[in-house]
């Protein structure tokens, strides 16, 4: 069985948010038709943010897009104050 650590592309905290991009397990790739997924947690709860793609290049780009989205959300919630962890 494949270890989740081997499938992590990028993971990082931005304030109370956690952005995670992983390569999906092979059985999910066959079922969904995508290889990578980016999701966001807020305070240990998964949000509705979920984006999938096919290539590692797209996965890195979608992770950066998700992080940018989080920074925008965080900045608007905290009046422009962002403290990355």
Secondary structure, 3 states (H helix, E strand, C coil): CCCHHHHEEEEEEECCEEEEEEECCHHHHHHHCCCEEEEEEECCEEEEEEEEECCHHHHHHHHHHHHHHHHHHHHHHCCCCCCEC
